Every structure is written in structure tokens, then in C-alpha cells.
Amino acid sequence: MALQIQHFFHQASFTISYAVYDDVSNECVVIDPALDYDPVSSRIDTQHSSKLIEFIQAKHLKLTYILETHAHADHISSAFYLQKKLGGQIAIGANIRAIQKTFKTVFNLAKDFNTEGVQFDLLLKQGDQLSLGEHTIKVLETPGHTNDSLTYVINDHAFVGDTLFMPDSGSARCDFPGGDAATLYQSIQKIYALGDETKLYMCHDYQPNGRALQFITTVAEQKANNIQINQHVSEQEYVALRNARDATLANPKLIFPSLQCNIQAGQLPDAECDQQHYFKTPIRGIECLS
């Protein structure tokens, strides 16, 4: 009754998507799938998702869940596309409703845009459990980067989303709406409490200094070596470091198209009267034109 994990690296956004499956029942879940999007040509493509689909079909797996760790701001989710092709239920943290309310205002979405999370099949919270064959997926709420962030724990494997990066890269930013460095510190302590041997699977690896891709570490390695939040760093120290770092960061280049899709399970904004889909971009600094 072995659990199998296959990663898929999306180079354009430095995202790692996962297909996790039970090789007895052949049930499968996908975690954090990405859609290809070129912001210059404004062209959508499904090359990355096709690799996932081909893998699942070649292994004769049944996709039961598509699990989002949070509403990503750096890539468009392909959850809706995967569901269309393979089925399965799309799940995200129940606090997606707060994210939807915020960005309904930011993007001036239609008055009837529903902010109760109905675009997703499952809204998950702390303590919820899902089945994967004979295995159990346990849900941990790990907010701080965003307030809908979740970690999925399967046996001694934890898929942590953007809470942590590899030890040489630190942790997630906390300056998005609903983010909070002190909250993220406590969430990471929750992850560290899973036990030193627990394997942690990253959602991103930015390959600092051009090093090779790395996306699996352990709680012990993070506690010993994380450059921002190892076991010797206090909450006060972490908050000061994180806030100072966040003040220097630009927005992710795909933040506007990503969030318009990801708050509704990867669906594109509705087509307009010309049957064309459009992304909105709020314009800042117009006061200088006065």
C-alpha cells in the first residue's frame, strides 16, 4: 500500500505541481496545477497541464481531488481545465471567501460575482480529512502568506504551498491582503510540530544563484538551516525580518490575471458581448496626470 508522488516543474512560474497517488486503488490527487500564460501575447496554453493529464492517463489513475494550497498570485491555476478533462473535486481553504471579497473590490467585478466560494467543490478547514485510497489527507490551516493557505499532510509527507521555500530561500511574503508575518510564524511552527522526519514539499523553487531544482526538504532541515525562520529565530525577529524584506518586493508579474482566475477555481473571467475574455489591470498613479 505505497504512496507515490510525481512532481511537475513549471519553469515559467517556478511552480512545482504534484500528482500523488495510491498504487493499490489507483486513486490520485493533484496539488497546485499551473496553466501556461504569456502576458506579452496574452495567450493561454495547456502544455504543463497536458503533462499531468498524460501521466494520469498512462498510469490509469482516477483523479479524485484537485487541491489548491491557496489562491496563487504568481500563476494561473489549471484546476478547472483538469476537472473538465479528468473529473475530480476542486478544493481550497474556506477562507477563500475573504480573498474573493477583497479582489471583487480590487477588480470591480460584477455585482453578482459570488463571494461564498461556490466556484469550488470543497471548502476545507483545520481538521478536515479526505481519503486517498487507504491513505488519509489531513488538512492544516497555515495562514500568513494568505489567509486561505492550507497544508496537506499525507502520512509523513506535507505539501506546504507557499508557507516555506527551501532552506536557502526562506519563507513566503506576507504583504498581500490578509497576509501577516506573525500569523505565518505561528503557522510554520505548526508545520515544524509535525516531526523532524516529516518530508516537506515546496510549491515553488526559485533556484537561487542558479542552483539545480530542489523541492523536498524535512522539518529537521528547515529548523536547522532556514535562512529566515530556523529554530533559533524568535517571532519578533521573524516579523521584523519579514516585514523589512516585503517592503522591497515588487508584485508578482502575473498577480492580476492569476487572481482573477484563481479566486474562481481557475476559470477565466466571463466572456464579454464579443465572446472575448479579458483580464482587468487596475491603473495606479493616475493622480500625476491631474
Stockholm file with secondary structure:
# STOCKHOLM 1.0

chainA/1-290         MALQIQHFFHQASFTISYAVYDDVSNECVVIDPALDYDPVSSRIDTQHSSKLIEFIQAKHLKLTYILETHAHADHISSAFYLQKKLGGQIAIGANIRAIQKTFKTVFNLAKDFNTEGVQFDLLLKQGDQLSLGEHTIKVLETPGHTNDSLTYVINDHAFVGDTLFMPDSGSARCDFPGGDAATLYQSIQKIYALGDETKLYMCHDYQPNGRALQFITTVAEQKANNIQINQHVSEQEYVALRNARDATLANPKLIFPSLQCNIQAGQLPDAECDQQHYFKTPIRGIECLS
#=GR chainA/1-290 SS CCEEEEEEEETTTTEEEEEEEETTTCEEEEESCEEEEETTTTEEECHHHHHHHHHHHHTTCEEEEEECSSCCSSSEECHHHHHHHHCCEEEEETTHHHHHHHHHHHTTCCTTCCCSSTTSSEEECTTCEEEETTEEEEEEECCSSSTTCEEEEETTEEECTTSBCCTTTCBCCCCSTTCCHHHHHHHHHHHHTTCTTCEEECSBCCCGGGCCCCCEEEHHHHHHHCTTTCTTCCHHHHHHHHHHHHTTCCCCTTHHHHHHHHTTTTCCCCCCTTSCCCCCCCCCCGGGGC
#=GC SS_cons         CCEEEEEEEETTTTEEEEEEEETTTCEEEEESCEEEEETTTTEEECHHHHHHHHHHHHTTCEEEEEECSSCCSSSEECHHHHHHHHCCEEEEETTHHHHHHHHHHHTTCCTTCCCSSTTSSEEECTTCEEEETTEEEEEEECCSSSTTCEEEEETTEEECTTSBCCTTTCBCCCCSTTCCHHHHHHHHHHHHTTCTTCEEECSBCCCGGGCCCCCEEEHHHHHHHCTTTCTTCCHHHHHHHHHHHHTTCCCCTTHHHHHHHHTTTTCCCCCCTTSCCCCCCCCCCGGGGC
//
